[in-house]
Amino acid sequence: MSEPSPAGGKGLFDSLKGLASSLVAIVHTRLELLSTDLEEERARLVSVLVMLFVALFCLGVGVVLLAILIAVVFWDSHRLLALALLTGVFLAGGVAALGFARHKLRTKPRLFAASLAELSRDRQHLTGRS
């Protein structure tokens, strides 16, 4: 009395279900990559900001010590050596931190590079199957 339904109807539904599952998995993976990229960029930015603050602090202390050094130049003997060494250390630290921060800013990785590469591969796979 009741005829069995054609296999094509059930196969099409299963195929669409599989396609939807694949699309959800692809979107999930891409969102995870995007999240990872954002976290890496945030960590890099925090690192650069810390180095810039260290550089500004060291350069500020170096300038203050340099002013004290100039004031003490005409004073007794050993205070000059101590102030000169402290000034040199703080100025060198500030310049080194500033150079490191500039290097990190210039050599930063492209934002969302991994996500863009994965999306490009997905697009190539999809257009290659068509």
Helices and strands as residue ranges (DSSP letters): H 7-72, H 78-106, H 113-129
